[in-house]
Amino acid sequence: MKTTIQLEEIAMFGLGIYAFSLLPYSWWLFLALFLVPDIGMIGYVINSKFGALSYNIFHHKGLAIIIYGIGISIPNETLQLSGIILFVHSAFDRILGYGLKYEKGFKFTHLGEIGKKS
């Protein structure tokens, strides 16, 4: 199942890269913004519950799609870019095994415990 999930996430990562290629931005901007969604980890400074909430907001692909969709409907290329970056970053994290977080702690995700051999 792990391989199936990784292949699915690789496909989503590729879709996000394709969507970015349709925007008028330079590729350096993609690289510069790629890790920005990890700002959600700052919530862990407060506590695990708030950390999980803030991390999950910045790594929720449904929210990324909504932001991108609003950007398409307005049209607003900045919102499209924001949605794409959130989407691609989340897919990349999931390729690596980092899922949405549980309140129990950073290493507990919907994909399993980080660092635990499966």
ABEGO torsion letter per residue (X at the ends): XAAAAAAAAAAAAAAAAAAAAABABBAAAAAAAAAAAAAAAAAAAABAAAAAAAAAAAABAAAAAAAAAAAAAOBBAAAAAAAAAAAAAAAAAAAAGBBBBBAAEAABBAAEBBGBBX
